[in-house]
Protein backbone atom coordinates (compact mmCIF):
# COMPACT_ATOMS: atom_id res chain seq x y z
CA UNK A 1 0.00 0.00 0.00
CA UNK A 2 1.58 3.33 -1.00
CA UNK A 3 0.46 6.75 0.11
CA UNK A 4 -0.73 9.19 -2.52
CA UNK A 5 1.13 12.23 -3.82
CA UNK A 6 -1.41 14.90 -4.67
CA UNK A 7 -0.54 17.09 -7.62
CA UNK A 8 -1.77 20.45 -8.92
CA UNK A 9 -0.92 21.12 -12.57
CA UNK A 10 -0.66 24.80 -13.43
CA UNK A 11 -1.40 25.25 -17.13
CA UNK A 12 -3.85 23.33 -19.30
CA UNK A 13 -2.16 23.68 -22.71
CA UNK A 14 0.06 21.22 -24.59
CA UNK A 15 2.42 20.66 -21.67
CA UNK A 16 -0.28 20.59 -19.00
CA UNK A 17 -2.08 17.84 -20.90
CA UNK A 18 1.16 15.97 -21.45
CA UNK A 19 2.02 16.10 -17.75
CA UNK A 20 -1.50 15.01 -16.74
CA UNK A 21 -1.12 11.99 -18.98
CA UNK A 22 2.33 11.22 -17.56
CA UNK A 23 1.27 11.49 -13.90
CA UNK A 24 -1.54 9.03 -14.60
CA UNK A 25 0.53 6.61 -16.65
CA UNK A 26 3.67 6.42 -14.48
CA UNK A 27 2.23 4.20 -11.68
CA UNK A 28 0.60 1.93 -14.24
CA UNK A 29 3.96 0.84 -15.64
CA UNK A 30 6.52 1.57 -12.91
CA UNK A 31 6.63 0.74 -9.19
CA UNK A 32 6.53 4.06 -7.36
CA UNK A 33 6.99 4.66 -3.64
CA UNK A 34 3.97 7.03 -3.72
CA UNK A 35 1.03 7.00 -6.10
CA UNK A 36 0.45 10.31 -7.90
CA UNK A 37 -3.05 11.67 -8.11
CA UNK A 38 -3.70 14.83 -10.14
CA UNK A 39 -6.16 16.65 -7.90
CA UNK A 40 -6.35 20.11 -9.45
CA UNK A 41 -5.86 21.72 -12.85
CA UNK A 42 -5.24 25.46 -13.03
CA UNK A 43 -5.74 27.51 -16.20
CA UNK A 44 -5.89 31.25 -16.89
CA UNK A 45 -9.41 30.91 -18.26
CA UNK A 46 -11.75 29.18 -15.79
CA UNK A 47 -14.09 27.67 -18.39
CA UNK A 48 -11.26 26.27 -20.45
CA UNK A 49 -9.56 24.91 -17.34
CA UNK A 50 -12.83 23.18 -16.36
CA UNK A 51 -13.18 21.67 -19.84
CA UNK A 52 -9.57 20.46 -19.83
CA UNK A 53 -9.99 19.01 -16.33
CA UNK A 54 -13.15 17.14 -17.35
CA UNK A 55 -11.42 15.71 -20.39
CA UNK A 56 -8.30 14.70 -18.45
CA UNK A 57 -10.35 13.30 -15.58
CA UNK A 58 -8.97 15.77 -13.04
CA UNK A 59 -11.62 16.26 -10.31
CA UNK A 60 -11.18 20.01 -9.74
CA UNK A 61 -10.12 23.11 -11.65
CA UNK A 62 -9.61 26.80 -10.97
CA UNK A 63 -8.29 29.93 -12.66
CA UNK A 64 -6.17 30.93 -9.66
CA UNK A 65 -2.82 29.18 -9.11
CA UNK A 66 -2.64 30.60 -5.58
CA UNK A 67 -5.39 28.14 -4.62
CA UNK A 68 -3.00 25.30 -5.34
CA UNK A 69 -0.37 26.84 -3.07
CA UNK A 70 -2.83 27.56 -0.26
CA UNK A 71 -4.30 24.05 -0.13
CA UNK A 72 -2.89 21.67 2.49
CA UNK A 73 -3.89 18.62 0.49
CA UNK A 74 -1.59 19.47 -2.47
CA UNK A 75 1.93 17.98 -2.24
CA UNK A 76 3.33 18.87 -5.67
CA UNK A 77 2.99 21.96 -7.84
CA UNK A 78 3.69 21.13 -11.47
CA UNK A 79 4.30 24.33 -13.47
CA UNK A 80 3.40 24.06 -17.17
CA UNK A 81 2.84 27.77 -17.90
CA UNK A 82 4.83 30.19 -20.11
CA UNK A 83 8.17 31.23 -18.62
CA UNK A 84 7.08 34.65 -17.33
CA UNK A 85 5.15 33.01 -14.47
CA UNK A 86 7.63 30.29 -13.48
CA UNK A 87 9.57 32.25 -10.88
CA UNK A 88 6.57 33.68 -9.06
CA UNK A 89 4.70 30.37 -8.87
CA UNK A 90 7.77 28.29 -8.00
CA UNK A 91 8.94 30.64 -5.26
CA UNK A 92 5.46 30.70 -3.67
CA UNK A 93 5.15 26.92 -3.93
CA UNK A 94 8.55 26.25 -2.38
CA UNK A 95 7.85 28.70 0.44
CA UNK A 96 4.62 26.78 1.13
CA UNK A 97 6.53 23.49 1.32
CA UNK A 98 5.35 22.02 -1.99
CA UNK A 99 7.58 19.88 -4.17
CA UNK A 100 7.95 21.61 -7.55
CA UNK A 101 8.31 20.32 -11.08
CA UNK A 102 8.81 23.25 -13.47
CA UNK A 103 8.80 23.16 -17.27
CA UNK A 104 11.85 24.39 -19.18
CA UNK A 105 13.42 26.81 -19.61
CA UNK A 106 13.51 27.39 -15.87
CA UNK A 107 12.81 31.13 -16.13
CA UNK A 108 12.90 34.06 -18.52
CA UNK A 109 16.12 35.49 -17.12
CA UNK A 110 19.26 34.26 -15.41
CA UNK A 111 18.46 36.45 -12.39
CA UNK A 112 15.06 34.78 -11.90
CA UNK A 113 16.60 31.36 -12.44
CA UNK A 114 19.21 32.10 -9.77
CA UNK A 115 16.51 33.20 -7.31
CA UNK A 116 14.65 29.96 -7.97
CA UNK A 117 17.84 27.93 -7.49
CA UNK A 118 18.56 29.64 -4.17
CA UNK A 119 15.00 28.98 -2.95
CA UNK A 120 15.23 25.36 -4.10
CA UNK A 121 18.45 24.93 -2.12
CA UNK A 122 16.81 26.20 1.06
CA UNK A 123 13.77 24.02 0.46
CA UNK A 124 15.94 20.94 -0.13
CA UNK A 125 17.22 21.29 3.43
CA UNK A 126 13.56 20.82 4.52
CA UNK A 127 13.16 17.73 2.31
CA UNK A 128 11.40 19.58 -0.52
CA UNK A 129 12.36 18.52 -4.06
CA UNK A 130 12.41 20.68 -7.17
CA UNK A 131 13.18 19.61 -10.72
CA UNK A 132 13.24 21.34 -14.10
CA UNK A 133 11.50 19.46 -16.92
CA UNK A 134 14.28 18.86 -19.40
CA UNK A 135 12.36 15.84 -20.60
CA UNK A 136 14.77 14.65 -23.31
CA UNK A 137 17.12 13.37 -20.61
CA UNK A 138 14.55 10.64 -20.16
CA UNK A 139 14.84 9.33 -23.73
CA UNK A 140 16.16 5.77 -23.32
CA UNK A 141 18.68 6.27 -26.15
CA UNK A 142 20.09 9.45 -24.58
CA UNK A 143 20.22 7.81 -21.14
CA UNK A 144 22.16 4.98 -22.74
CA UNK A 145 24.46 7.54 -24.40
CA UNK A 146 25.16 9.00 -20.99
CA UNK A 147 26.01 5.55 -19.59
CA UNK A 148 28.41 4.96 -22.48
CA UNK A 149 30.10 8.35 -21.98
CA UNK A 150 30.37 7.76 -18.22
CA UNK A 151 31.96 4.37 -18.71
CA UNK A 152 34.57 5.92 -21.03
CA UNK A 153 33.42 4.23 -24.24
CA UNK A 154 34.01 7.31 -26.39
CA UNK A 155 36.95 8.59 -24.36
CA UNK A 156 37.81 12.23 -24.10
CA UNK A 157 35.19 14.33 -25.89
CA UNK A 158 36.45 16.86 -28.45
CA UNK A 159 33.32 17.79 -30.40
CA UNK A 160 29.71 18.38 -29.43
CA UNK A 161 27.39 19.03 -32.37
CA UNK A 162 23.81 19.82 -31.39
CA UNK A 163 20.93 20.87 -33.63
CA UNK A 164 17.34 21.27 -32.63
CA UNK A 165 15.33 21.77 -35.83
CA UNK A 166 11.60 22.37 -36.08
CA UNK A 167 9.54 23.95 -38.86
CA UNK A 168 6.23 25.04 -37.40
CA UNK A 169 7.07 28.72 -37.98
CA UNK A 170 8.35 28.31 -41.57
CA UNK A 171 5.19 29.78 -43.06
CA UNK A 172 5.35 33.58 -42.70
CA UNK A 173 1.60 33.49 -41.97
CA UNK A 174 1.84 30.95 -39.17
CA UNK A 175 0.00 32.69 -36.34
CA UNK A 176 1.47 34.66 -33.48
CA UNK A 177 1.60 32.79 -30.15
CA UNK A 178 2.93 33.53 -26.67
CA UNK A 179 6.11 31.69 -27.74
CA UNK A 180 6.88 34.67 -30.01
CA UNK A 181 6.51 37.25 -27.27
CA UNK A 182 9.70 38.06 -25.35
CA UNK A 183 7.78 39.19 -22.26
CA UNK A 184 6.08 35.82 -21.95
CA UNK A 185 8.61 33.37 -23.39
CA UNK A 186 11.94 35.06 -22.59
CA UNK A 187 13.45 34.15 -25.95
CA UNK A 188 12.46 32.25 -29.10
CA UNK A 189 13.93 29.08 -30.58
CA UNK A 190 16.89 29.65 -28.27
CA UNK A 191 15.02 29.19 -24.98
CA UNK A 192 12.25 26.94 -26.27
CA UNK A 193 14.34 24.26 -27.92
CA UNK A 194 17.99 25.41 -27.80
CA UNK A 195 17.70 25.11 -24.02
CA UNK A 196 17.11 21.37 -24.45
CA UNK A 197 20.31 21.06 -26.50
CA UNK A 198 22.34 22.98 -23.93
CA UNK A 199 21.00 20.82 -21.11
CA UNK A 200 21.53 17.59 -23.02
CA UNK A 201 25.06 18.57 -24.02
CA UNK A 202 26.15 19.56 -20.51
CA UNK A 203 24.51 16.47 -19.00
CA UNK A 204 25.97 14.01 -21.54
CA UNK A 205 29.49 15.42 -21.41
CA UNK A 206 29.43 16.11 -17.65
CA UNK A 207 31.07 19.44 -18.47
CA UNK A 208 29.80 23.04 -18.27
CA UNK A 209 29.79 25.50 -21.14
CA UNK A 210 32.09 28.37 -20.19
CA UNK A 211 32.06 30.59 -23.28
CA UNK A 212 29.87 31.18 -26.33
CA UNK A 213 29.91 33.17 -29.55
CA UNK A 214 26.49 33.62 -31.13
CA UNK A 215 24.24 34.94 -33.86
CA UNK A 216 20.44 35.05 -33.66
CA UNK A 217 17.97 35.93 -36.41
CA UNK A 218 14.29 36.86 -36.67
CA UNK A 219 13.24 36.14 -40.25
CA UNK A 220 9.55 37.06 -39.91
CA UNK A 221 9.04 40.21 -37.83
CA UNK A 222 5.21 40.20 -37.62
CA UNK A 223 2.59 37.45 -37.64
CA UNK A 224 -1.21 37.30 -37.87
CA UNK A 225 -3.08 37.37 -34.60
CA UNK A 226 -5.33 34.41 -33.84
CA UNK A 227 -7.86 34.72 -31.03
CA UNK A 228 -7.99 30.99 -30.47
CA UNK A 229 -4.58 29.36 -29.83
CA UNK A 230 -4.10 26.26 -31.99
CA UNK A 231 -0.98 24.60 -30.67
CA UNK A 232 2.10 24.71 -32.91
CA UNK A 233 1.95 26.00 -36.49
CA UNK A 234 -1.22 26.50 -38.51
CA UNK A 235 -2.03 29.58 -40.60
CA UNK A 236 -3.62 32.93 -39.69
CA UNK A 237 -5.99 34.81 -42.01
CA UNK A 238 -4.15 36.98 -44.55
CA UNK A 239 -6.17 40.05 -43.48
CA UNK A 240 -5.81 39.46 -39.71
CA UNK A 241 -4.03 42.20 -37.77
CA UNK A 242 -0.35 41.35 -37.36
CA UNK A 243 1.60 41.34 -34.10
CA UNK A 244 5.30 41.94 -33.61
CA UNK A 245 7.59 38.97 -33.11
CA UNK A 246 9.94 39.99 -30.32
CA UNK A 247 12.10 36.86 -30.10
CA UNK A 248 14.57 34.99 -32.31
CA UNK A 249 13.36 32.57 -34.98
CA UNK A 250 16.77 30.91 -35.02
CA UNK A 251 19.96 30.91 -32.99
CA UNK A 252 23.42 29.56 -33.81
CA UNK A 253 26.45 29.54 -31.56
CA UNK A 254 29.77 27.97 -30.88
CA UNK A 255 30.64 26.99 -27.32
CA UNK A 256 33.67 26.08 -25.28
CA UNK A 257 33.23 23.43 -22.59
CA UNK A 258 35.18 23.46 -19.32
CA UNK A 259 36.99 20.27 -20.30
CA UNK A 260 38.10 21.82 -23.60
CA UNK A 261 35.50 20.33 -25.97
CA UNK A 262 34.27 22.52 -28.82
CA UNK A 263 30.50 22.80 -29.30
CA UNK A 264 28.43 23.92 -32.29
CA UNK A 265 24.75 24.56 -31.61
CA UNK A 266 21.82 25.46 -33.84
CA UNK A 267 18.18 25.98 -32.83
CA UNK A 268 15.43 26.95 -35.25
CA UNK A 269 11.70 26.63 -35.68
CA UNK A 270 12.01 27.41 -39.41
CA UNK A 271 13.93 24.40 -40.80
CA UNK A 272 11.41 23.34 -43.44
CA UNK A 273 10.73 19.61 -43.34
CA UNK A 274 12.10 19.02 -39.85
CA UNK A 275 9.22 18.57 -37.45
CA UNK A 276 11.14 17.76 -34.30
CA UNK A 277 14.73 16.84 -35.15
CA UNK A 278 16.52 17.12 -31.83
CA UNK A 279 19.99 15.88 -32.74
CA UNK A 280 23.26 15.56 -30.94
CA UNK A 281 26.59 14.02 -31.85
CA UNK A 282 29.63 13.61 -29.64
CA UNK A 283 33.08 12.77 -30.98
CA UNK A 284 35.64 11.50 -28.50
CA UNK A 285 39.14 10.09 -28.91
CA UNK A 286 37.81 6.50 -28.49
CA UNK A 287 34.57 6.81 -30.45
CA UNK A 288 31.43 8.75 -31.29
CA UNK A 289 27.73 8.76 -30.44
CA UNK A 290 24.97 10.16 -32.60
CA UNK A 291 21.26 10.64 -31.87
CA UNK A 292 18.27 12.15 -33.68
CA UNK A 293 14.90 12.31 -31.95
CA UNK A 294 13.24 11.69 -35.34
CA UNK A 295 14.39 8.09 -34.79
CA UNK A 296 14.27 8.25 -31.01
CA UNK A 297 14.60 4.52 -30.37
CA UNK A 298 18.02 4.41 -32.03
CA UNK A 299 21.49 5.39 -30.88
CA UNK A 300 24.46 5.28 -33.28
CA UNK A 301 27.78 4.25 -31.79
CA UNK A 302 31.20 4.28 -33.42
CA UNK A 303 33.86 2.37 -31.50
CA UNK A 304 37.30 3.56 -32.59
CA UNK A 305 38.99 0.88 -30.47
CA UNK A 306 37.80 -1.95 -32.73
CA UNK A 307 40.38 -3.41 -35.11
CA UNK A 308 40.80 -1.63 -38.45
CA UNK A 309 38.38 -3.13 -40.94
CA UNK A 310 35.71 -3.74 -38.27
CA UNK A 311 34.99 -0.13 -37.46
CA UNK A 312 31.92 1.80 -38.57
CA UNK A 313 28.86 3.45 -37.03
CA UNK A 314 26.47 0.81 -35.78
CA UNK A 315 22.86 1.29 -34.78
CA UNK A 316 21.77 0.22 -31.33
CA UNK A 317 18.01 -0.33 -31.13
CA UNK A 318 17.36 1.02 -27.66
CA UNK A 319 14.30 -1.13 -27.05
CA UNK A 320 15.76 -4.00 -25.01
CA UNK A 321 14.90 -4.70 -21.35
CA UNK A 322 18.56 -3.93 -20.50
CA UNK A 323 18.15 -0.35 -21.68
CA UNK A 324 17.17 2.57 -19.42
CA UNK A 325 13.40 2.72 -18.76
CA UNK A 326 12.60 0.35 -21.66
CA UNK A 327 12.08 -2.80 -19.58
CA UNK A 328 8.95 -1.35 -17.94
CA UNK A 329 7.15 -1.09 -21.27
CA UNK A 330 6.71 -3.39 -24.23
CA UNK A 331 8.53 -6.47 -25.45
CA UNK A 332 11.94 -5.85 -27.09
CA UNK A 333 11.79 -3.99 -30.38
CA UNK A 334 8.37 -2.39 -29.90
CA UNK A 335 9.62 1.16 -29.32
CA UNK A 336 8.52 4.27 -27.42
CA UNK A 337 7.37 7.82 -28.31
CA UNK A 338 7.48 11.46 -27.12
CA UNK A 339 4.97 10.95 -24.31
CA UNK A 340 7.14 8.32 -22.64
CA UNK A 341 9.82 10.90 -21.80
CA UNK A 342 7.31 12.71 -19.62
CA UNK A 343 6.24 9.51 -17.91
CA UNK A 344 9.89 8.71 -17.16
CA UNK A 345 10.30 12.23 -15.82
CA UNK A 346 7.48 11.62 -13.34
CA UNK A 347 9.05 8.29 -12.33
CA UNK A 348 12.36 10.02 -11.57
CA UNK A 349 10.66 12.96 -9.88
CA UNK A 350 8.64 10.71 -7.55
CA UNK A 351 11.78 8.73 -6.80
CA UNK A 352 13.60 11.92 -5.81
CA UNK A 353 10.63 13.16 -3.74
CA UNK A 354 10.56 9.89 -1.84
CA UNK A 355 14.27 9.94 -1.08
CA UNK A 356 15.50 7.69 -3.87
CA UNK A 357 17.89 9.09 -6.45
CA UNK A 358 19.05 12.71 -6.21
CA UNK A 359 16.97 15.20 -8.16
CA UNK A 360 18.30 15.87 -11.68
CA UNK A 361 18.23 18.40 -13.12
CA UNK A 362 17.58 20.49 -10.04
CA UNK A 363 16.98 24.22 -10.26
CA UNK A 364 20.68 25.02 -9.76
CA UNK A 365 21.61 22.94 -12.80
CA UNK A 366 18.77 24.43 -14.86
CA UNK A 367 19.94 27.92 -13.84
CA UNK A 368 23.28 27.13 -15.45
CA UNK A 369 21.45 26.45 -18.72
CA UNK A 370 19.77 29.83 -18.29
CA UNK A 371 23.16 31.51 -17.94
CA UNK A 372 24.28 29.95 -21.20
CA UNK A 373 21.12 31.29 -22.90
CA UNK A 374 21.80 34.75 -21.45
CA UNK A 375 25.41 34.64 -22.68
CA UNK A 376 24.21 33.64 -26.15
CA UNK A 377 21.89 36.65 -26.26
CA UNK A 378 24.60 39.00 -25.02
CA UNK A 379 27.07 37.68 -27.56
CA UNK A 380 24.53 37.94 -30.40
CA UNK A 381 23.79 41.55 -29.46
CA UNK A 382 27.46 42.51 -29.38
CA UNK A 383 28.68 44.22 -32.58
CA UNK A 384 32.32 43.64 -31.65
CA UNK A 385 31.74 39.89 -32.14
CA UNK A 386 31.00 40.43 -35.85
CA UNK A 387 33.97 40.68 -38.17
CA UNK A 388 33.05 41.67 -41.73
CA UNK A 389 34.60 39.58 -44.51
CA UNK A 390 36.73 42.02 -46.54
CA UNK A 391 36.14 42.61 -50.24
CA UNK A 392 33.05 40.46 -50.89
CA UNK A 393 30.37 43.13 -51.53
C1 LIG B 1 7.71 23.67 -29.13
O1 LIG B 1 8.81 24.11 -29.81
C2 LIG B 1 7.98 22.44 -28.23
O2 LIG B 1 6.74 22.02 -27.77
C3 LIG B 1 8.91 22.73 -27.07
O3 LIG B 1 8.37 23.73 -26.23
C4 LIG B 1 9.15 21.44 -26.29
O4 LIG B 1 10.03 21.66 -25.21
C5 LIG B 1 9.74 20.39 -27.25
O5 LIG B 1 9.91 19.17 -26.58
C6 LIG B 1 8.85 20.17 -28.42
O6 LIG B 1 8.56 21.40 -29.06
Boltz pocket constraint, residues with backbone or C-beta under 6 A from the ligand:
constraints:
  - pocket:
      binder: B
      contacts: [[A, 166], [A, 192], [A, 193], [A, 232], [A, 276]]
      max_distance: 6.0
